[in-house]
Amino acid sequence: MVGSALFYELGKYNLKTALIEKENDVALGSSRANSAIVYAGYDPPNGTMLARFNVEGNRLYPKLCEELSVPYRQNGSLIVALCEEDLSQLRFLYENGVKNGVEGLEIIDSAAVRQLEPNLQPSICGALLAPTGGIVGSYEFTTALAESGVINGGEVFLNSEVIKIEKIAEDGSPLQDSKREGFFRLFFSNGSSLTSRFIVNAAGIYSDSVQRLIGKERFSVTPRKGEYYILDKRQGNLVDRTIFMCPSKLGKGVLISPTVHGNLLVGPDAQDGDDKEDFSTSRKGLDFVRKTSTLLSDKVDFRDSIRNFAGLRALPSGKDFIIELDPDVSGMVNLAGIKSPGLTSSPAIAKYAVELLANAGLELKENSNFNPYRKQIRFAELSAEEKAALVAQDPRFGRVICRCEQVTEGEIVESIRRPLGATTLDGVKRRCRPGSGRCQGGFCGPRVLEILSRELGVERESIAKDKSGSRVLFGKTKEPSDR
Ligand SMILES: Cc1cc2nc3c(=O)[nH]c(=O)nc-3n(C[C@H](O)[C@H](O)[C@H](O)COP(=O)(O)OP(=O)(O)OC[C@H]3O[C@@H](n4cnc5c(N)ncnc54)[C@H](O)[C@@H]3O)c2cc1C
């Protein structure tokens, strides 16, 4: 998300820009598995980058999502006091939020809480209302930013893990001192390489190891796992706002929130670990989420759970984001350890990163052809007249492939043919949602596979579910001669 936001931002200038990604798609790191809350900005300590970019990012979201056709809703947040002692924390958060520049904050009493959110526990004794809080489709946002970067002239290199970085002079000879101005040569795991004048390290949970490929060891990033429940749309109206408990040392605690697609999200917990690839969920983690959520509401019916998932927060060794020109490597920017509220902050971080690059000598000439708009058809959201007109124009919009989410063949084909098109089952799911509903792809999965195979001109067996190597089909169980 951070890399894609910067890629988008750099599209506003006449530059040659590359977005380099080790996986087979964007939005496969922290940016895919998170709470997707656009935080108002009342809790990061005043004076930190966390606070600055949270509040600035929050303000950028409505217009950006509108222009990029990304699902977003300013539904407001409610931070509740579970007991009398929490009330002083609400007052602290209110004052901190005002200092951070958050607009519209209000402390409300228990009666007002009940009126706004009747399904919360009656014992809740007050709340901080933050009307500027919102919810977003986090992978739609990431993909749209990256796609817009391509539309505006950038290039995306997928399946390209950066494994080595060298500093070189203009004539290609190695530079021993990385503080000297020159070029970077990046070597990828797939055997290719790329030369660039400036580089930005936005490698999420791996941003410490990428920094160490060329810089001195200055910070580390560790994973903190969070597990979630997603519930069927039947539960989606239980609350209207995002409901938080007062933050603790381990973070913002378990929340209950509607999603932009009408589901209910409950989670996360917070487990420190050292495995940066462990996205597993556990009975223990999920039980904790379930039990803790009852402090907010005991009306969530977990029998309607349709999916569990886990995300890994990228915790920097210091308390703040690491956003800087690397002091030991001229021409390199670190956007590292972008923990929560990184999703909210990403558009603002991207703007600041452009300033850092300009300070490092990047010449910024405006791209007069910059196109801020990106359109995406969501058939289910159209009026009956719009649907009829679209089907008349292209009958593939009349063929519903995903019954749960009402996604049509036309939308799936579009998601594959777009500038940064989907090549995997989950890539299609992240772009237009087949498989996100109650049956989780049980019915539409094989159909989507067929469409991918047809559109990409490849065998069905070669199509991955998700990351490279996650195969769906392995071969035939019956050959024609077996019949
Ligand atoms: C459980 C959880 C809940 C959260 N909830 C919220 C929330 O509600 N609101 C909010 O504002 N924030 C939230 N966050 C934080 C937010 O999700 C992150 O701050 C944000 O997604 C970070 O984006 P990123 O681009 O820095 O990292 P990532 O999304 O991880 O992207 C880094 C990318 O770098 C790639 N990469 C790594 N190494 C290499 C390499 N060597 N070569 C090439 N590519 C490489 C990775 O594959 C990845 O795609 C949450 C995070 C988690 C985990």
The ligand as an SDF file (V2000), in Angstrom:
LIG
                    3D

 53 58  0  0  0  0  0  0  0  0999 V2000
   -3.6050   -6.9850   11.7940 C   0  0  0  0  0  0  0  0  0  0  0  0
   -3.4150   -5.6120   11.2300 C   0  0  0  0  0  0  0  0  0  0  0  0
   -4.4030   -4.6350   11.3680 C   0  0  0  0  0  0  0  0  0  0  0  0
   -4.2090   -3.3670   10.8550 C   0  0  0  0  0  0  0  0  0  0  0  0
   -5.2370   -2.4720   10.8640 N   0  0  0  0  0  0  0  0  0  0  0  0
   -5.0580   -1.2420   10.3380 C   0  0  0  0  0  0  0  0  0  0  0  0
   -6.1430   -0.3290   10.2670 C   0  0  0  0  0  0  0  0  0  0  0  0
   -7.2810   -0.6670   10.5390 O   0  0  0  0  0  0  0  0  0  0  0  0
   -5.8870    0.9280    9.8480 N   0  0  0  0  0  0  0  0  0  0  0  0
   -4.6480    1.3450    9.4960 C   0  0  0  0  0  0  0  0  0  0  0  0
   -4.4790    2.5100    9.1920 O   0  0  0  0  0  0  0  0  0  0  0  0
   -3.6080    0.4700    9.4760 N   0  0  0  0  0  0  0  0  0  0  0  0
   -3.8010   -0.8050    9.8630 C   0  0  0  0  0  0  0  0  0  0  0  0
   -2.7880   -1.7160    9.8270 N   0  0  0  0  0  0  0  0  0  0  0  0
   -1.5090   -1.3070    9.2780 C   0  0  0  0  0  0  0  0  0  0  0  0
   -1.4910   -1.3490    7.7630 C   0  0  0  0  0  0  0  0  0  0  0  0
   -2.0910   -2.5270    7.2790 O   0  0  0  0  0  0  0  0  0  0  0  0
   -0.0290   -1.3010    7.3150 C   0  0  0  0  0  0  0  0  0  0  0  0
    0.5770   -0.1960    7.9170 O   0  0  0  0  0  0  0  0  0  0  0  0
    0.1250   -1.1610    5.8130 C   0  0  0  0  0  0  0  0  0  0  0  0
   -0.5920   -2.1500    5.1360 O   0  0  0  0  0  0  0  0  0  0  0  0
    1.6050   -1.2700    5.5010 C   0  0  0  0  0  0  0  0  0  0  0  0
    1.7830   -1.2090    4.1270 O   0  0  0  0  0  0  0  0  0  0  0  0
    3.2280   -1.4580    3.5230 P   0  0  0  0  0  0  0  0  0  0  0  0
    3.1050   -1.1610    2.0840 O   0  0  0  0  0  0  0  0  0  0  0  0
    4.2430   -0.7400    4.3290 O   0  0  0  0  0  0  0  0  0  0  0  0
    3.5140   -2.9960    3.7840 O   0  0  0  0  0  0  0  0  0  0  0  0
    3.0910   -4.2980    2.9480 P   0  0  0  0  0  0  0  0  0  0  0  0
    1.6650   -4.2690    2.5820 O   0  0  0  0  0  0  0  0  0  0  0  0
    3.5540   -5.4650    3.7350 O   0  0  0  0  0  0  0  0  0  0  0  0
    3.9190   -4.1780    1.6170 O   0  0  0  0  0  0  0  0  0  0  0  0
    5.2990   -4.4370    1.5260 C   0  0  0  0  0  0  0  0  0  0  0  0
    5.5340   -5.1170    0.2150 C   0  0  0  0  0  0  0  0  0  0  0  0
    6.9380   -5.3010    0.0010 O   0  0  0  0  0  0  0  0  0  0  0  0
    7.1250   -6.5520   -0.6350 C   0  0  0  0  0  0  0  0  0  0  0  0
    8.5150   -6.9620   -0.3980 N   0  0  0  0  0  0  0  0  0  0  0  0
    9.0930   -7.3050    0.7690 C   0  0  0  0  0  0  0  0  0  0  0  0
   10.3930   -7.5980    0.5880 N   0  0  0  0  0  0  0  0  0  0  0  0
   10.6540   -7.4230   -0.7250 C   0  0  0  0  0  0  0  0  0  0  0  0
   11.8220   -7.5760   -1.5240 C   0  0  0  0  0  0  0  0  0  0  0  0
   12.9920   -7.9620   -1.0100 N   0  0  0  0  0  0  0  0  0  0  0  0
   11.7250   -7.3370   -2.8700 N   0  0  0  0  0  0  0  0  0  0  0  0
   10.5380   -6.9470   -3.4260 C   0  0  0  0  0  0  0  0  0  0  0  0
    9.4000   -6.7990   -2.7030 N   0  0  0  0  0  0  0  0  0  0  0  0
    9.4570   -7.0170   -1.3680 C   0  0  0  0  0  0  0  0  0  0  0  0
    6.1020   -7.4440    0.0400 C   0  0  0  0  0  0  0  0  0  0  0  0
    5.8120   -8.6040   -0.7190 O   0  0  0  0  0  0  0  0  0  0  0  0
    4.9020   -6.5130    0.1760 C   0  0  0  0  0  0  0  0  0  0  0  0
    4.0130   -6.5890   -0.9090 O   0  0  0  0  0  0  0  0  0  0  0  0
   -2.9750   -3.0230   10.2630 C   0  0  0  0  0  0  0  0  0  0  0  0
   -1.9930   -4.0100   10.1070 C   0  0  0  0  0  0  0  0  0  0  0  0
   -2.2390   -5.3050   10.5230 C   0  0  0  0  0  0  0  0  0  0  0  0
   -1.2540   -6.3650   10.2080 C   0  0  0  0  0  0  0  0  0  0  0  0
  1  2  1  0
  2  3  1  0
  2 52  2  0
  3  4  2  0
  4  5  1  0
  4 50  1  0
  5  6  2  0
  6  7  1  0
  6 13  1  0
  7  8  2  0
  7  9  1  0
  9 10  1  0
 10 11  2  0
 10 12  1  0
 12 13  2  0
 13 14  1  0
 14 15  1  0
 14 50  1  0
 15 16  1  0
 16 17  1  0
 16 18  1  0
 18 19  1  0
 18 20  1  0
 20 21  1  0
 20 22  1  0
 22 23  1  0
 23 24  1  0
 24 25  2  0
 24 26  1  0
 24 27  1  0
 27 28  1  0
 28 29  2  0
 28 30  1  0
 28 31  1  0
 31 32  1  0
 32 33  1  0
 33 34  1  0
 33 48  1  0
 34 35  1  0
 35 36  1  0
 35 46  1  0
 36 37  1  0
 36 45  1  0
 37 38  2  0
 38 39  1  0
 39 40  1  0
 39 45  2  0
 40 41  1  0
 40 42  2  0
 42 43  1  0
 43 44  2  0
 44 45  1  0
 46 47  1  0
 46 48  1  0
 48 49  1  0
 50 51  2  0
 51 52  1  0
 52 53  1  0
M  END
$$$$
